[in-house]
Amino acid sequence: MLRAVTGVFYGTIEVGGGENIPQEGEATVLCFNHGNSLGDAAVIIRCTPRMVRFCAKDGLFHAPISIYGTLIKGTGAVPVYRQREHGDNSKKLNIPMYEAVFGALSRGDMLGMAPEGCSRFLPFMSKPLKTGVARMALESVARNIESNPTFSVKLLPTGMIYMHREKFRSDVGIIYGEPIAVDGTWLKGDTEYAVQALMKLLTEGLEKITINCPEWDTTALAMTAACLHRPVVGTNQVGVVMHILYLRAWIDALKDTDDPPTKRLRQQLSDYHGVLQAAGISDECGHLLQVNNGEVHRTSCSIRMIQYAVLCMLLFICSVPGLVLWAPTWYLIRSKEKKLLSNGPTWADSLAEMKMLYGSLAVIFLILALSSMGEGKVICVILLYLWMVLRLHEEGVAAGRMACSLYSLMRMDIKTCNTISKARHDCKQSVLQYYANHKHAFANVGNVSVTKGHYFEHAWANWVVSTIIKRQKQDWNEVLRFRHHNSMDYID
């Protein structure tokens, strides 16, 4: 069920470094950065070929909405009693948890743990990481080394990067880093030293495959730089994982605000980003202006705008009956979203799980209602129609967004067009020059292999099926909105 839900909620889920996942039967602790609450676990379950048993705080097993606890128990998760909630009594309460963990690792199972300790909606990992994963791995090796001298536990760094974690049909990249083997050699010295050494390796492994930025503004500038450097469309087309790796490299480069060349580039990116936001257009329109030397061919733009507007209306007309069925669910989710956010930004990390839960409940309720009045074939046809409604709505919003961009482009005066054209030209040249002078900072980008699913032998058949399943995006920062956005922060 979780595999299906995440496949519907997120538009593209791409996997990098899949060859680093230890084979079945090898004791493994999958260590992931945690910024999307239960959504992280759902994505991991979908992408990881092995069964993953998670260690989750005990409160989730007794959540107010009982289906949360049911889903968590169904994954074979183990409850963890944290000291912040249970005080000194947590040690006693966690004895069954430790026994379950050591038993699972002895059998060669894979466990999922978040070393950060809890989920947060932040552009960086919370450090220092909790040492529990290293202590559990060492204790497990100590318990099994006598009966099996080759026994080891693999700590698998796993990076979860969401373009917009809380937005429907946004995109995700999950990257598995190189595993850290904990074997008998780690038991020969001081235990505390071994724990700190393992945590250092784990922290470094996670930092290589996650985004760690001091604030959201730098992520926005890095997204502009990554778009100018390696566009999603065209001859240099890149997938979401490669885009994320370039984005991560640009974030690391732009964090150095004391370096004069970096400061100049940040200012140029900020100026270009600002003129795009003020004009209400995307970089795609900025590229069009640059190609045409700041001129707007109003006849061709008018024709394209009308085409996109007509396409938008046709798609919405076709999807109206289904959208009416989805309307109560949308209203309920929207109300719940506002309520969660009223409690503060901390709760933004729970938005995706809430939306997935309420959407799933709506579909289950619809299936139960239809099963009482129709045959199985009718149910399948209706569910297929509801899926196509979502896809038509997604394409309709994209067409409407493009029509709005072209309309904004046509309304601009010559001076503004020239300003945007020059700003993009200068900014792109600066980005490429900066990249040429700092290639060492991007050296690890191409070292991650990407797993892409293929349905048929012929490329055209794969393209047709992929188009039905997901939108072929022009921008990995695209969300289901009429406005263009260039930030990984929460978008209302």
SVG drawing of the C-alpha trace seen along z (x, -y; Angstrom):
<svg xmlns="http://www.w3.org/2000/svg" viewBox="-26 -50 69 71">
<polyline fill="none" stroke="black" stroke-width="0.4" points="0.0,0.0 2.8,-2.4 4.5,-1.8 1.3,-2.7 0.7,-5.8 4.1,-7.3 4.0,-6.5 0.9,-8.5 1.8,-11.4 5.3,-12.0 5.7,-12.6 9.2,-11.2 11.1,-9.0 14.6,-8.3 17.2,-6.1 21.0,-6.6 23.7,-4.3 21.5,-1.2 24.5,1.0 25.6,0.0 22.7,1.8 24.0,4.9 22.7,8.2 19.8,10.1 21.0,11.8 23.7,9.2 22.9,7.4 22.3,3.8 21.3,0.5 19.9,-1.9 20.7,-5.4 18.7,-8.2 18.3,-12.0 14.9,-12.7 12.9,-15.7 9.6,-14.3 8.2,-12.4 6.5,-9.1 6.9,-10.1 10.6,-9.2 9.8,-5.6 7.2,-5.3 9.7,-6.4 12.4,-4.1 10.0,-1.1 9.1,-1.9 12.7,-2.2 14.6,0.3 14.5,3.9 15.0,5.4 12.4,5.3 13.2,2.6 12.1,2.7 12.1,-0.8 12.8,-1.9 10.2,-4.6 9.2,-6.6 6.5,-4.8 4.0,-7.7 3.5,-6.8 2.2,-3.4 -0.5,-5.0 -1.3,-8.0 -4.7,-9.7 -5.6,-8.4 -5.4,-4.6 -4.5,-3.9 -1.0,-5.5 -0.3,-2.8 -1.7,-0.1 0.5,-1.1 3.6,-1.3 3.0,2.0 2.4,3.5 6.0,2.6 7.4,4.6 8.6,1.5 10.0,1.5 8.9,-1.1 11.6,-3.3 11.0,-5.0 12.9,-8.3 14.3,-9.9 12.7,-13.3 9.2,-11.7 9.9,-8.9 12.9,-10.2 15.0,-7.6 12.3,-5.0 13.2,-4.9 16.2,-2.5 13.9,0.1 11.2,-0.4 13.8,0.0 15.0,3.4 12.5,5.3 13.5,2.9 17.2,3.7 16.5,7.4 14.4,7.1 17.1,5.1 19.9,7.5 17.7,10.4 16.9,8.9 20.6,8.1 21.6,11.6 19.2,13.0 20.8,10.7 17.8,8.3 17.8,4.6 16.8,2.0 15.9,-1.6 17.0,-4.3 17.2,-8.1 20.4,-9.2 19.1,-12.7 16.6,-11.4 13.5,-13.2 12.0,-14.7 12.6,-18.4 11.6,-20.7 15.1,-22.2 17.6,-22.7 20.3,-20.8 20.8,-17.7 20.6,-18.2 24.1,-17.5 25.7,-15.9 24.0,-12.7 22.8,-10.3 25.3,-7.6 22.7,-4.8 23.2,-3.3 27.0,-2.8 26.5,-1.4 23.8,1.1 26.1,2.2 29.1,2.8 27.0,4.7 25.4,6.8 28.9,7.7 30.1,8.5 27.2,10.9 27.7,12.8 31.4,12.7 32.2,15.8 29.7,18.1 30.4,16.4 33.9,14.8 33.0,13.1 29.8,11.5 29.5,7.8 26.9,5.1 26.7,2.6 25.8,-1.0 24.2,-2.3 24.1,-6.1 20.9,-7.0 20.2,-10.5 16.6,-11.6 16.3,-14.8 12.8,-16.3 12.4,-19.1 9.2,-20.0 8.6,-17.3 5.1,-18.4 3.7,-19.1 1.6,-16.7 3.4,-15.4 6.7,-16.9 10.0,-14.9 12.3,-12.9 15.8,-11.6 17.1,-8.9 20.8,-8.1 22.5,-5.1 26.0,-5.9 28.9,-3.5 28.2,-1.2 30.4,-1.2 31.3,2.3 31.4,2.8 33.2,6.1 35.4,7.7 38.3,5.3 36.2,2.5 36.0,4.4 39.8,4.5 40.2,0.9 38.3,-1.4 34.5,-1.2 33.9,-4.9 36.6,-5.7 35.1,-3.2 31.7,-4.8 33.0,-8.3 35.0,-7.0 32.0,-5.2 29.8,-8.3 32.4,-10.4 32.4,-8.1 28.6,-8.0 28.2,-11.8 30.7,-12.2 28.8,-9.6 25.5,-11.3 26.9,-14.8 28.1,-13.6 24.6,-12.6 22.3,-15.2 21.7,-18.9 23.1,-20.9 22.5,-24.6 22.5,-27.2 19.3,-28.8 16.7,-28.6 17.9,-31.6 21.1,-29.9 19.1,-26.9 17.1,-29.3 20.3,-30.8 21.8,-27.3 18.6,-26.2 19.0,-29.1 22.7,-28.2 21.9,-24.5 19.2,-25.4 21.6,-27.7 24.4,-25.2 22.6,-22.0 19.0,-22.5 16.4,-19.7 15.5,-19.8 17.5,-19.8 20.7,-18.1 22.0,-18.3 19.0,-16.7 19.5,-15.4 17.4,-13.3 16.3,-14.3 19.2,-12.6 21.8,-14.2 20.0,-17.6 20.1,-17.1 23.8,-16.3 24.5,-19.5 22.2,-21.4 24.1,-20.1 27.5,-21.0 26.2,-24.5 24.9,-24.9 28.3,-23.9 30.0,-26.4 27.7,-29.3 27.8,-28.8 31.3,-30.5 30.1,-34.0 33.6,-35.3 35.1,-34.4 34.9,-37.5 34.1,-35.6 31.4,-33.7 29.9,-36.9 29.8,-38.4 28.1,-35.3 25.6,-35.2 24.7,-38.8 24.3,-38.1 22.1,-35.1 20.0,-37.1 19.5,-39.9 18.5,-37.5 16.2,-35.6 14.7,-38.9 13.9,-40.1 12.2,-36.8 10.1,-36.9 9.1,-40.6 8.2,-39.8 6.3,-36.6 8.1,-34.4 10.3,-31.3 13.9,-30.8 12.5,-29.1 11.1,-32.5 14.3,-34.2 16.1,-31.7 13.7,-32.6 14.5,-36.3 18.2,-35.7 18.1,-33.6 16.1,-36.4 18.5,-39.1 15.8,-40.7 13.1,-40.8 9.6,-39.4 8.1,-38.0 4.6,-38.8 2.9,-37.0 4.5,-33.6 4.1,-34.2 0.4,-35.0 -0.1,-31.8 1.7,-29.7 -0.2,-31.4 -3.5,-30.7 -2.5,-27.1 -1.5,-26.5 -4.7,-28.3 -6.9,-26.2 -5.1,-23.0 -5.5,-24.1 -9.3,-24.6 -9.7,-21.3 -7.9,-19.3 -9.8,-20.9 -13.2,-20.3 -12.2,-16.6 -11.3,-16.3 -14.2,-18.3 -16.3,-15.2 -13.4,-13.6 -12.3,-16.8 -15.8,-17.1 -15.2,-13.7 -11.8,-14.8 -13.1,-18.2 -14.2,-17.0 -10.8,-15.3 -9.0,-18.4 -11.0,-20.7 -10.3,-18.4 -6.6,-18.2 -6.4,-22.0 -8.1,-22.6 -5.9,-20.1 -2.8,-21.7 -3.7,-25.2 -4.4,-23.7 -1.0,-22.0 0.9,-25.1 -0.9,-27.2 1.0,-25.2 4.3,-26.5 6.8,-25.6 7.9,-22.5 4.8,-20.7 5.5,-21.3 7.4,-18.0 4.1,-16.2 2.2,-17.7 3.2,-15.0 2.2,-12.1 -1.1,-13.8 -1.9,-14.3 -1.0,-10.7 -3.1,-9.4 -6.2,-11.4 -5.9,-10.7 -5.6,-7.0 -8.6,-7.0 -10.6,-8.8 -9.7,-6.2 -10.4,-3.3 -13.8,-4.8 -14.6,-5.2 -13.7,-1.6 -15.9,-0.4 -18.8,-2.5 -18.4,-1.3 -18.0,2.4 -21.4,2.3 -23.1,1.2 -21.0,2.5 -18.7,5.1 -15.0,5.3 -14.5,4.2 -16.5,1.0 -14.3,0.2 -11.2,0.7 -12.5,-1.6 -13.5,-4.3 -10.1,-4.2 -8.3,-4.4 -10.4,-7.4 -9.6,-9.1 -5.9,-8.5 -6.3,-10.0 -8.1,-13.0 -5.1,-13.7 -2.8,-13.4 -5.1,-15.6 -5.2,-18.2 -1.4,-18.1 -0.9,-18.7 -3.7,-21.4 -2.0,-23.3 1.3,-23.1 -0.3,-24.4 -2.0,-27.2 1.2,-28.1 3.0,-28.4 0.1,-30.5 0.4,-32.9 4.2,-33.1 3.8,-33.9 1.1,-36.5 3.5,-38.2 6.2,-38.1 4.1,-39.8 3.2,-42.6 6.8,-43.5 8.3,-46.6 11.5,-46.5 13.6,-47.9 12.6,-45.1 13.1,-42.4 16.6,-43.7 17.3,-43.8 16.2,-40.1 18.1,-39.0 21.3,-40.7 20.9,-39.5 20.5,-35.9 23.4,-36.1 25.8,-37.6 24.6,-35.2 25.0,-32.1 28.5,-33.2 29.4,-33.7 28.0,-30.3 30.0,-28.5 33.1,-30.5 32.8,-29.7 32.3,-26.0 35.4,-26.0 37.5,-27.5 36.0,-25.2 35.7,-21.9 37.1,-20.1 33.9,-21.0 31.8,-19.1 34.1,-16.1 31.8,-13.7 28.7,-14.6 29.1,-11.9 30.2,-9.1 26.6,-8.1 24.9,-5.5 21.2,-6.2 18.6,-3.4 15.9,-4.2 12.9,-1.9 12.2,-0.7 8.9,0.9 9.5,2.1 12.5,2.6 11.5,-0.3 12.3,-3.8 9.0,-5.2 6.9,-2.7 8.7,-3.6 8.1,-7.3 4.3,-6.7 4.0,-4.7 6.1,-7.2 4.0,-10.1 0.8,-8.4 2.3,-7.6 4.1,-10.9 4.6,-14.4 7.7,-14.9 8.8,-18.0 10.6,-21.1 11.9,-22.0 12.5,-19.8 11.4,-22.7 7.9,-22.5 4.9,-22.1 1.2,-21.8 0.7,-25.6 0.0,-28.2 2.9,-30.3 6.6,-29.6 8.6,-29.0 12.3,-28.8 12.7,-27.6 12.8,-24.4 11.1,-26.1 7.4,-25.6 5.1,-27.1 1.5,-28.0"/>
</svg>
